[in-house]
Amino acid sequence: MDFIVVNLAITVRKKGISLPFQLFKPIRENFKLAFQEAIGCIDDNGHCLNGDNCLCKKSFGQLLSSNREAVRRYQKPPLPFVFDIPVLDKPNPPEIELGLVLVGTAMNDLTTYIAALQRLFDGSRRGLSGFELVSIESKSGMGDRKLLFKSDGFIDLSLLSLISAEDIKDAFKITRDISFNFITPVRILHNGRALQKGVPFNILMGGLFRRISSLAFYYSKEMDEDFKWLVKQSQDIELIESDLLWENFGGSFQGLTGKMRFEGDLTDFMPFIKLGELLHMGKGATYGMGQYFLS
């Protein structure tokens, strides 16, 4: 599997008390504008001045391939980045860590993403007025960290760590018993409707395969895995325990949270499952939804 990502740990400092889901909506609503401001591509009316070749279109335009077969297979591309956004506890800590994963070619625009994060947390954004950027670190596949940026002016992008699918594959031991622990709501659609209880493994993996293969095609390299065979094999994995609950935190911030436990031969699925920890799954995955950890 030829797939490269960058995993950034972003520390922000805040003033005042925050609600559990306070960061989700303002990051989703403000990040594109902050990115465009970092490029300097918008006029007073918010329109891009650079046309279809602008970096903002490349990053946010979700432009379809000219290859009709590829569009049929991969459909509309996801955005090439994924935020890890924490659900804030009470009492709130003085500093909060977020994550940002850049997929494939998006890592070539790292300086723009950092500049966008500076603007996102500059104190002027609605919903983010109490937050300021402190530092950005690069995380390796094994979790080691290297400082890339500090608000005092330090910046050294030569320390960036790249994470390959092979790194992720080497970071786990194959097991027959695994649990998905969803820490932000996940919305998985099946036959046009959001599932509201335990999700069968084949449906869970089908969505993950589509997301990862589309990201790979549009921002890295088309995968040559036999997904039809994998989907067929996924039907043999059993859901043996689920305590998922549908929670509604208002607006689009709703979905299933909790744990699902599966049993079976997971060997061929683990690289995708581990990638999913970084890339999330379901609706709203780009901006923090569908985040899980494995146990």
GUPA-532586 format. One record per residue (C-alpha): x, y, z; residue number from 0. Coordinates in steps of 0.25 Angstrom, whole numbers, plus 2048, in hexadecimal, padded with zeros to 3 digits. Layout:
# residues N
X:Y:Z:NUM
...
//
This chain:
# residues 295
800:800:800:0
806:80D:7FB:1
801:818:804:2
808:823:80C:3
802:82D:816:4
808:837:820:5
802:838:82E:6
803:845:835:7
800:848:844:8
7FB:856:846:9
7FB:85C:854:10
7F2:868:856:11
7F0:871:863:12
7E2:876:867:13
7DC:880:870:14
7CF:87D:877:15
7C6:871:878:16
7C3:869:86C:17
7B7:860:868:18
7BA:851:865:19
7B8:853:856:20
7BC:862:855:21
7C7:860:84B:22
7C0:857:840:23
7B7:861:83A:24
7C1:86D:839:25
7CC:865:834:26
7C3:860:829:27
7BE:86D:826:28
7CB:876:826:29
7D6:86D:821:30
7D4:86E:812:31
7D3:87E:814:32
7E0:87D:81C:33
7E7:875:812:34
7E3:87E:807:35
7E8:88A:80F:36
7F5:883:810:37
7F6:882:801:38
7F1:890:7FF:39
7E8:88B:7F4:40
7DA:892:7F8:41
7D4:89F:7F5:42
7CB:8A8:7FE:43
7BF:89F:7FA:44
7C6:892:7FE:45
7C8:88E:7EF:46
7D5:887:7EB:47
7DE:88F:7E2:48
7E6:884:7DD:49
7DC:87C:7D5:50
7DC:86D:7D4:51
7EB:86B:7D6:52
7EB:871:7E4:53
7F0:869:7F0:54
7E2:86C:7F7:55
7DB:865:7EB:56
7E5:859:7EC:57
7E3:858:7FB:58
7D4:85B:7FD:59
7CE:859:7EF:60
7CC:84A:7EF:61
7CF:84B:7E0:62
7CB:83E:7D8:63
7D4:836:7D0:64
7D3:837:7C1:65
7D3:828:7C0:66
7C4:823:7C0:67
7C7:816:7C5:68
7CF:81C:7D1:69
7C3:825:7D4:70
7BA:819:7D4:71
7C3:811:7DD:72
7C8:81C:7E7:73
7BD:826:7E5:74
7BF:834:7EC:75
7CD:835:7F2:76
7CE:838:801:77
7D6:844:806:78
7E5:841:807:79
7E5:844:816:80
7DF:83F:823:81
7DD:846:830:82
7DE:83F:83E:83
7D5:848:846:84
7D4:845:855:85
7C7:844:85D:86
7CA:84E:868:87
7C9:84A:876:88
7C5:852:882:89
7CD:858:889:90
7D4:85C:87C:91
7E4:85B:87C:92
7EB:868:878:93
7F1:861:86C:94
7EA:858:862:95
7F0:84F:857:96
7EA:84D:84A:97
7EE:845:83E:98
7EF:847:82F:99
7F3:83C:825:100
7F7:840:817:101
7F6:836:80C:102
7FF:833:801:103
802:840:7F8:104
7FB:849:803:105
808:848:80B:106
80F:850:800:107
807:85B:805:108
80B:85A:813:109
80F:869:814:110
802:86D:810:111
7FB:864:81A:112
803:86A:825:113
800:878:821:114
7F1:875:820:115
7F2:86F:82E:116
7F9:87C:833:117
7ED:884:82D:118
7E3:87A:832:119
7E7:87C:840:120
7EB:88B:83F:121
7DF:88F:849:122
7D7:895:83E:123
7CE:889:83A:124
7C0:888:83F:125
7BF:87D:849:126
7CF:87C:84A:127
7D1:88A:851:128
7D7:884:85D:129
7E1:87B:857:130
7EF:87D:852:131
7F9:874:84B:132
805:870:854:133
80C:865:84C:134
80C:85B:841:135
813:84D:842:136
815:842:838:137
812:834:83D:138
819:828:837:139
812:81A:835:140
817:816:842:141
812:822:849:142
81F:82A:84B:143
81E:839:84A:144
827:844:843:145
824:853:845:146
821:85A:838:147
81B:867:83C:148
81A:870:849:149
812:87D:84A:150
81F:884:84E:151
824:883:840:152
82B:875:840:153
829:86D:833:154
830:861:82E:155
829:859:823:156
835:850:821:157
831:848:82D:158
824:844:826:159
821:835:828:160
81A:82D:81D:161
811:821:820:162
810:816:816:163
806:80B:815:164
811:802:818:165
815:80A:825:166
806:808:829:167
806:7F9:825:168
813:7F7:82E:169
80D:7FE:83A:170
803:7F4:83E:171
802:7E5:841:172
7F8:7DD:839:173
7EC:7D9:842:174
7DF:7D1:841:175
7D8:7DA:84B:176
7D7:7E9:849:177
7CE:7F4:84E:178
7CB:802:848:179
7C9:80C:852:180
7C2:819:84C:181
7C5:825:854:182
7BE:82F:84A:183
7B1:82B:844:184
7B1:823:837:185
7A6:823:82D:186
7A7:817:823:187
79D:817:818:188
797:80A:813:189
78C:80A:808:190
78B:819:80A:191
788:819:818:192
791:81B:825:193
793:80E:82D:194
78F:810:83B:195
794:804:842:196
79F:7F9:841:197
7A5:7FA:833:198
7A9:7ED:82B:199
7B8:7EB:828:200
7B6:7EB:819:201
7AE:7F8:819:202
7B8:7FE:822:203
7C4:7FA:819:204
7BD:7FD:80D:205
7BC:80C:811:206
7CA:80C:815:207
7CF:805:808:208
7C8:810:800:209
7CD:81B:808:210
7DC:817:808:211
7DC:812:7F9:212
7D6:81F:7F5:213
7E0:827:7FD:214
7EC:81F:7F7:215
7E7:821:7E9:216
7E5:830:7E9:217
7F1:833:7F2:218
7FB:828:7F1:219
7FB:81C:7E9:220
7EF:812:7E5:221
7EF:806:7ED:222
7F0:7F8:7E7:223
7E9:7F1:7F2:224
7DE:7E7:7EF:225
7D2:7EF:7F6:226
7C7:7E5:7F1:227
7CF:7DA:7F7:228
7D1:7E1:804:229
7C2:7E5:805:230
7BE:7D7:803:231
7C8:7D2:80E:232
7C3:7DD:817:233
7B6:7D5:818:234
7BD:7CB:820:235
7C1:7D4:82C:236
7B7:7D4:837:237
7B1:7DF:83F:238
7B2:7D9:84D:239
7AF:7E5:856:240
7AA:7F3:854:241
7A6:7FE:85E:242
7A4:809:853:243
79A:814:856:244
795:81F:84D:245
798:82D:853:246
793:83A:84E:247
79C:846:852:248
794:84F:849:249
794:852:83A:250
79D:848:832:251
7A5:844:83F:252
79D:837:841:253
7A0:829:83F:254
7A4:81C:846:255
7AE:81C:851:256
7B4:810:859:257
7BA:803:856:258
7B9:7F8:84C:259
7C0:7EB:84E:260
7C3:7E1:842:261
7C9:7D4:841:262
7CF:7CC:835:263
7DC:7CC:82C:264
7DF:7DB:82B:265
7EC:7D9:825:266
7E8:7E0:817:267
7E0:7EB:81D:268
7EA:7F0:828:269
7F2:7FA:81F:270
7E4:801:81B:271
7DF:800:829:272
7EC:807:82E:273
7EC:811:823:274
7DD:814:827:275
7E2:818:835:276
7E9:824:82E:277
7DF:826:823:278
7D2:824:82B:279
7C5:81E:824:280
7B7:822:821:281
7B1:830:81F:282
7B8:83C:823:283
7C5:834:825:284
7CE:840:820:285
7CA:849:82B:286
7CB:83F:837:287
7BF:836:836:288
7C1:827:836:289
7CE:827:83E:290
7D1:819:844:291
7DC:812:84B:292
7DF:803:84C:293
7DF:7FA:858:294
//
